[in-house]
Amino acid sequence: MTVVAVIVTALLVAAGGLTLVRIIRGPSILDRAVATDVLLAVAVAAIATEAAYSRDATALPVLVVLALVGFVGSVSVARFASRRNPK
């Protein structure tokens, strides 16, 4: 089980690092917004992985709140982008 935890941690760190690169180098605001949403999803996956590894369910409300924040943030960025670029 420890080997799996190390592999999952390495993959999540790599995903977070690549996402941070996209946030820094993103050519547009929408690219940065999507990368921020992906970074939030990676954080949710990391918290969920830790909760599953330790068999502790106290992190589940935090996961629900983070998922809702990510959803509301994505919807608000999409609405802002649709109003900013009229057809």
Secondary structure, DSSP 8 states (H G I E B T S, - for coil): -HHHHHHHHHHHHHHHHHHHHHHHH-SSHHHHHHHHHHHHHHHHHHHHHHHHHHT-GGGHHHHHHHHHHHHHHHHHHHHHHHHHS--
